[in-house]
């Protein structure tokens, strides 16, 4: 209904009130009181770009954990903005070791890690990094975790976090929720190379700085903000813990069912995501043919492997409103028929 509603002007008082309410709801879902919390106009990758372009100064040592495609992407984005990138690698399908990340450089400006690595289905531990980061800023990709598993930005001492709308929030892609701590604001780049993603300018648009007037920055995607507001409302009405438990139950049902079909899961139980399950493609099975039949015959889409795992695994999402028992059982039944098991 939010997507079908009347389109407001991006400076209409009604929209600005909606934006304020959306930011308040984002704070609740992020588990943060950060004043600078907003939906960046763009997908999760825009959130990543904004997180680095506003906080990386030329030559800054930036430690990046890499155990999948999006850790690799962090390295690329950070280096483009002048960082001296220090990689800490783990095998794809294995979690990062927080001790290795903390020991990688004596005085990093930023430690960056993906909470839920979308390409592998691995959950990386964030809380130990917050405890041991020292003077570094902790930057976390929460694209596939926000709304699906526990997230506690303030409780884990995360300084910068970004997400996307199309995963566990269950909203169409197009916005990147972002939250920034007061500690991080003190280290912002004064004039980032990106005008569009300059948080110095965006904050003036998002925040009421002059008794009701907003400084124009760009034409906000008003319909997408309305959708985000509605989606966050549905999530908060359900309750964050209840949503996390629903994802956990559906993920367990899916993973147990896949094992019962004789399939091998990529990730060990203790760091396996409930909302995104990675399963090895059986020998002799045509990857593309299976995915094509699932989609064309059963109306079910599963993801192909990404990066170095392309052709080796399937990625099965169980996120947001689709994380329901009936959907899991439908997928398991369809996959059993397609594989002839």
Secondary structure, 3 states (H helix, E strand, C coil): CCCCCCCCCCCCHHHHHHHHHHHHHHHHHHCCCCCEEEEEECCHHHHHHHHHHCCCCCCCEEEEEECCHHHHHHHHHHHHCCCEEEEEECCCCCCCCHHHHHHCCCCCCEEEEECEECCCCEECCCHHHHHHCCCCEEEEECCCCCCCCCCCCCCCCCCEEECCCCCCCCCCCCEEEEEECHHHHCCCCCCCCCCCCCHHHHHHHHCCCECCECCCCCCCCHHHHHHHHHHHHHHHHHCHHHHHHHHHHHHHHHHHHHHHCCCCECCCHHHECCCEEEEECCCCCCHHHHHHHHHHHHCCCCEECCHHHCCCEEEEECCHHHCCHHHHHHHHHHHHHHHCC
